[in-house]
Amino acid sequence: MRHSIARSGAALLAAAALVLPTASAVAEPAADRTTGPAASTDARAGAPVKPPVLPRHIDGGAWPTSHVQGAAIDEHEGVVYWSFTQVLVKTDLEGNVLGTVTGLTGHLGDLDLNTHDGRVYGSLEYKAEEAFYIAIFDGAKIDRIGMDAETDGIMTTVYLPEVVEDFTADMDRDGVFDGDTGNTADHRYGSSGIDGVAFGPAAGKDRGRAKGKQVLRVAYGVYAHKDRIDNDNQVLLEYDVASWRRYEKPLVQDAPHRSGPREVRNKYFVFTGNTTYGVQNLEYDEASGHWFLAVYKGTKPGYPNYSLFVVDGDRPPYQAVVRGQAEPELGDHLSLLPAGQYDPASSTFGWTFDASYGLVSVGGGYFYGASGGPVVEDGVKKQTGALDLYRWTGATPTPFEKVG
């Protein structure tokens, strides 16, 4: 998916605004739940938007794992899926635990629901084995605590060769891949694996406001190496998962399989300046048609180091030279929405809002943002997870307002 060239491309960003209901357009919620803006409109289809009745707060419990890394909500079934990096937790909307999936030795990341097949997709990393997957969970079968990811027939995986190729790239050409470390010239684009995942419409030159084919976008993790410039892009792979069942296999973690698509549908670059480990959570918002990139702030002094970026879903991809490559490479780029805070020195737009633990769009300008932290219960160290309901205001620097 890389193309060497001898010329460069560019695109002129015009002013635009995120089309979502403002706080003044949102009806006041009831005492403990909200029904959202009954009279607001979907900016893409022009149809009335009536978000489902959802709680303001959902508790994901406390688990002896690493921190919460993502969440997905099946509104039709009234359930929430939580990634706690080694455990998948299924709760109802009141926070009651319905089941868990354990036995994962890799890093389970961001989650999203595929509304076409009703299953939950998440990023799954095994860096020591140089293996990266999309894990696919059959949520309907998760019906008890302590189900096993390998043996209970609830999880299949699809291998991502493109990610492995970039992660293991010997960029300094010394014949040695330096492994899972950011302190190296290796890893194409500074790739540290994958994190954010989200379903949404494909981009295209003639897309405009028309919805494209549903695709899965997978965001790279990116090492925060201060002396490189090739890690100043976010990298988004785009897959058509309609035919993925032919690749799906149960995962035997002692012998990871290599069944997956050789090619990606598209590969996009988004210039944000450096971040710390790339896009932690990726989310498509149907009301606005835009893609939300939640990150850990970067550390390079030459950038504003925002924690939230929005990719403009109405602007078609444009071709430009990919930053920092030893040989000129032409790649397809996506534009940041020209709204929020603006840094003229780097020409980047963004906001200040920490959604790195999870961001879930639920329609009509409403989102759940995840939070978590360490606790000790009966002498056992655990990590909590929770979702709180926010509405988009577009305010600068913080564009979300907690409901309630």
Helices and strands as residue ranges (DSSP letters): E 3-4, G 23-25, E 33-34, E 54-55, E 57-63, E 70-74, E 79-83, E 88-92, E 97-102, E 107-114, E 119-126, G 127-129, E 131-137, G 139-141, E 147-148, E 155-159, H 161-167, G 188-190, E 191-201, E 214-222, E 233-239, G 241-246, E 266-271, E 276-285, E 290-296, E 308-311, E 318-321, E 329-333, E 341-343, E 348-350, E 359-363, E 366-371, E 374-377, E 380-392, E 400-402
